[in-house]
Amino acid sequence: MRIKSVRAWWVRIPIETSRQHRSDFGQVRTFDAAILRIETDDGLVGWGEGKNAAGSAGDYGALVHMLNQEVGPQLVGMHAGDIGVIWEMLYNGVRSDLAAREGHAMPQMARRGMTIAAISAVDIALWDILGKSLGVPVWRLLGGRKLERMPAYASGGWAPAETIGGQLRSYIDQGGFKAVKMRVGAMDGAPHVSAARVKAARAAIGPDIELAVDAHGTYTVAGARRFVQMVEDCDLAWFEEPIIADDKPGMAELRASGNVPVSTGESEATRYAFRDLAVLRAADIFQPDPAFCGGISEAMKIGAIASAFNLRLAPHLWAGAPCFFAGLHICAASPASFTVEYSLGANPMIHDLVEDKIEVRDGLIAIPEKPGLGFTVSEKFLEAHAQGA
């Protein structure tokens, strides 16, 4: 089970005009990701995904180059089952042997950002391979599956106050969701505009559907506090990324000042960042993105931190199929998980990139039973949308 080849593509899938949406990221016209394929000398193939851009669109040329030209050659010849060893090797760089002997991390200078995005893609693919080699789903390797079907929430909600209720109701009708999430923040301008949209949403969906909001880190602490005061009668499930991830003390200040749970983490990488969030008491819910935080291995460590601090885990899964399926296995195995993000905007990177049908029924999503991550990539579709392939 030695690694024979490593190949990454920048996959860019156009989104039809009628299904595009606009947020603080602008008009989303494509869905982009770095998709990774690792093959072993005995023919096993694992698929991974790395992310380095905001939202679902962005430029992935540099990350793909890094995976193909820098990371890939280091992996060839290594045993694909040495997942943790490979993670630490890529994280510590030239000091990996020294770090292994001394028993503590000595990471390379560029230890976050693009480096961790690349490690994430590799880690996800290696777990896929290990599961396939043993004929079991990844959740089995992570300690077991606590539920056969996990609760999911519908993630979307960009419409103005006049139509946000209908948009969210359409999500609920599609999959029987018991929880929905809408976007707020800079896309609306002043906090009172977002507050009006939230009030309209709550009135439309009623009191029994969980309603969460996501500001994509676009408020200041003062602006976020104003917004929370305006919607205090809306019974919000959580306030996601209220301010920038770089202001962890500000996040803690906001959490302490209000009664709405704070969630964050899609912009954070590694267990170390989430440790700081926990120690600062800056969040109620951790939302690591498997394609950015360090892969399945790191997401499970982050889940362990959440559990140790009596917090909850809800991975950020607005992503392609490898990341999304990785999230399903993480949620199935982590004691701290409680819900799965299911994107209701156009997401061809999940639904068209793979041959499997992914759907939510009665607000629940099935955890895969097949070996590995549990999906089959449509390589024909991938090749049709790979940049420069």
N, C-alpha and C positions, 0 to 999 in steps of 0.2 A: 504494500500500500504506500509506495513511495510516490511523491509528487513528480509527475512527468511534464506537465505543462500548465502554464498560468496565462490566461488571456482575459483582458478587460475591454469593454466597449463603452463609449458614450452613446447611450440610447436616447434618442429624442423622438417623441411621438406627438404629432400635431393633435390639437383638440379642436373639434368642429366648433364653428362660431357660436352656434346656438347653445353649446354646453360650457362656454367659457364664463369665467367670473372675474370680477375686479375686487381687489382688496388693497391693503397698504403695500403689497408687493407689485401692484400694477395689474394690467390685464394679463391673465394667465392663458397663453396661447399654445404652450407645449407642456408636455410632462417629460422631465429629463432625469436621468440617473446614470451612475456608473455601475454597470452590471459585470460581474466577474464569474469566470468559469475556470475551475481547477479540475484537472484530470489526473488520476493516478496511473501507475504502470500496469495495474490490473484492470483498467477500464472503468473505474468508478468516477463519476462526475458530480461535483458539488457546485452549487450556485450561491453567489454572495452579492452584496450590494453595498456601496459606499456613497455617502452624501456629504457635500461641502457647500451647498447653495441654499438660499432661502426659499421656502415654499416648495413647490413641485417643479419649478422651472429654474434653469441656471446653466452655467458653463462648467463642463466636466472634463475639458481637455487636459488640464494639468493633473487631475487625480488619476485619470486613465493612463496618462503617460507615466506617472509615478508607479502605478500598479504593474504596468507592462515592462518598464525599463529599469526600475530600481528594486521594487519589492519582489516581483515574480522570480527573477534570477536567483535571489537568495533562498527561495523556497524549493526550487528544483532539487530533487534527491532526498529531501527530508521526509520523514514519516508523517503521513497525513493525520495520524492519530495523536501526534504530539501537540495538541491544540494549545495547551497552556504554555508549553515551552516556546512555541512559535510566537505566541502573543508577547511574551516577555522579551524574546530576541528582537522583535521588530520595535518594541517600545524603548528598549535600552540601547539599541544600536551597537556601536563599536565596543561598548562596555558590557555587553550582555553576558559574556563569560565571567567577568569580574562580579557583576551583580548576582549571578547564579551562585557563585562561590560564597559571597559575603552574606547573602540572604536578605538583601533589600534593594529596592529600585535605584537605579542610577540612569535615569532616562536621558535620551539625547535632547539637545536644545529644542529642536522642533517637535516637542512631545505632544502637542495638541493639534487641533485643526486637521490639516490634510493628512498628517501622519496617522492620527487615530481613525480618520475616515477610511484610509487604506487598510489599516489593521482590522477595522470592522468588517469590511468586505471579505477579507481572508478568513476571519474567524467564523463568519456565518457559513461560508462555503465548506470549511473543514468540519463543522458540526453536521452539515448535510451529508458529507462523505462518510463520517463515522457512523451515522445512523443507518445509511444504506449498507455499509459494510457488515453491520451486525443484524440487519433486517428488522430494525425497530425504529419507531418515530423518535425524534430528538427529545421530546418531553420525557420519554422513558429514561434516557441517559441523564437527564437533569434531576431525576429523583421521583418522577411519576407525575400523573395527571390528576389534579384535584377535582376537576369537573370535565365531563364529556362535552358540554356546551357552556361557553362563557357568555355572560351578559355583554352586550355591545352597545355603544352609543353612536348615534348618527352625527357625523362631523361635517359642518358646512355653515350655512347661515350668513349670507352676505347681503340679502335683500334689504331695501329701505323699510321704514316703519310701516308703510302702507301695505306691504306684501310679505313681510318677514313671517307673519303668522301662517300664511298659506304655504310658504316654502318649507317651514318646519313641519307643518301638518303633512305635507307630501312625503317627507322623510318617514314620519311615523307610520303612515299608511303603507309605505313600501316594505318595511321589514318588521313592523310591530314593535318598533323601538320604545323603550320606556325612558330613554334619556336622549337628549339632543344637545349639541353645542353650536353656538353662533359666534361670529367674529365681531369685535368692537375695537375701539381705539382710534388710531390716527386716520384710518380709512373714513371715519365719520367727521373728523375735525374736533369740535368741542365735545367734552364729556356728556353734556345734556342731550346731544343728538344720539349718541350710543344708548344713553339711558332710556330715551323715548322708544328706541327700537326694542330694547329688552322688555320694557313694560308692555309693548304691543305683542311681543312674542309670548310672554307669560299669559296675557289675557286670551290669546288664541289657543294655546295648548292646554290650558287649565292647570290646576294645582298638583295633579298626580304624575305629571311627566317631569323628570329631572331636567333642569336647564342650567347649562354651564356656559361661560363666556371666555373668549380668548382674545387678548389684546396684542399678541405677537410682540410683546415687550415695548410697546410704543407710548406708554404713559410715563410721566414723571411720578414720583411718589405722591406729590401733592395732587396731580391730576387723577391718579388712581384712587386716592382717598375721596376725592370729590365724587367720582363715579360710583364708588361703593355706597356712599351716603345717599345718592339719588335712587339707587335700586335696592335699598335695604328691605323693601317690602316684597321683593320678587323671589325670595327663597332660592338663591343661586346655589347650585351644587358645588361649583368651584369657580375661581377667577384665575385663568391660565395666563402665564407670562405677563403679568400686569406691567412690569418694568423691565429694563434691560438686564440680562443675565449677569453682567459685570458688576451690578450693584446689589450684592447679596445682603449687606447690612440694610439697605433700603427695602429689600424684600421682607426682611425680618421686621422692620419697622411697620410696614404696611400690614403684615399678618397680625401683629400685636394690636394694631389700632382698630381692626374691624372684626366682623363676625362671619365673613365669607371665607371658606377654605381657600388657600393659595396653592396653586399647582405650578410647577416649573420643571425644566430639565431638558427640553429638546435641543437647546443650544449648549448644553454641558457635555463634557467628555471626561470619561474615566470615573472610577470610584472616588477619587480624591476630591473632585468638585462636589460630588453629592455628599461626601463626608462633611465638607464645609457647610453646605446647606443645612444638614441635620444638626450640627453643633451650634450654628447660629439660630436655629429654630426659625428658619426662613420659609419653610414650606410644609404643607400638610400632605401633598401628593407629589411623588417623584414621577417625571415623565421622560425617561431616557429614550432616545431614538437608537435602536439597535444598529443602524447603518452609520451612526456618527459617534455614539458613546464608547465604542470599543467592541461591538458585536454582542453575541449571545453570552459569551463568558463574562464580560464586564457588566452587562445588564443584570445577570443573576447576582453578581456581587453587590450591585446597587440595590437590588431587591432585598438582599440580606441586611444592608444598612437601614433601609426603610423599615424592615421588620424589627430590627434591634431598637429603633427609636419610636416604635409604635406609629409609624406613618404608613401610607398606602402607595401602591405602584400602579401606574396606568401608562404604559409605554406610548410614546409618540409614534403613530403608525400611518401617517399620511406619506405613503411611500410606494415603492414597487413591490412586486411579489416576494422576492427573497427577504426583504426587511419585514414585510407584513407577516409572512409565515413564521419568521423567526420570532416576531412578537407574540404570535399565537402560542408557540411552545413555551416562551418565557412566562406568559400569563398562566398557562396551564400548570406550570411547575412552581411558580413563586408563591409562597404563603401570603405575600403582601399585595398581590394583584387583586383587582375587583372588577375591571371593565376593559373592553377592547375598543380602540378607536377604529371606526369604519367610515371611510371617506365617502361622502355623498356628492361631492363635486365630481367632475369627469376624471376618472382614473384608469386610463388604458394600460398603465404600467402594472396594474394588478389584473385587470379583467381580460386584457388582450394578449399580454405577454406570456400567459400560461394557458395550458389546455384545460385546466380544471375550472369548475364553476364555483365561485365564491359568493355566498349569499347569507343573509341574516333572516331568520324566521322567529317570530314571536319574541323579538329582541335578543335572540341568542345566536351565537355562531359556533359551529362544530369545530372541535380541535382535531387536526388531521390524524388519521390512523396509519397512513402509509409510511414506509421507512424514510428516514432522513427528515427533511422539512416537509415533504408530502406534496410536492407539486411537480409538474412537468413543463418545462419551458418550451414554447413554440419557437424553435430555432429559426424557422423560416421567417416568422414575424420579427424576431430579434435582428436578423440580418437585414431585413427590409428597412429598419429604422436605426441601425447603427451608423454613427457618423464616421465617414472615412473607411467603412468596412469594404 
